[in-house]
């Protein structure tokens, strides 16, 4: 994403989305101790390794999630009431989209999972409008900072 100044604001927008999600009651995914440790790594000589480590850890988490999903489907597939399998698929797809926020530039596999539904146009429009709103907020913040002496 590029602002009017041609600067890449993708990280700022993604960070803002995380901040908004974390502020919702009952939605916290990042433990306070993790955040403290992460802040403590800024300026440390290991700072350059943290992004690669986090991307690797999230990729491993995704692989384990896929394995767990496959195991659950094999063992519980015949026991699920009608409609529950589709709800499970939708929940998994939502989690995968959320996890992709943590590694937006990670290579995607060429073949899509048969259990992962495509984004519907309404979801895409909603996400685009949210990004536009966040970009406008960031532009306002930047212009307000520029106006201050």
Number of C-alpha atoms within 10 A of each C-alpha: 13 10 13 9 8 8 9 12 15 15 12 14 20 16 14 17 16 17 12 11 14 15 11 9 7 8 10 13 9 10 9 10 9 10 11 10 10 12 12 11 15 12 9 9 8 9 14 12 10 13 12 12 11 13 16 14 12 16 17 12 13 16 12 12 15 15 12 12 15 13 12 11 15 10 10 11 13 10 10 10 8 9 8 12 17 12 11 14 16 16 13 18 18 15 13 15 13 13 15 16 15 17 16 15 9 12 7 9 7 6 6 10 10 7 13 14 14 10 12 8 9 9 11 11 12 11 12 12 12 14 18 13 13 17 21 13 14 17 15 12 12 11 11 10 10 9 8 6 4
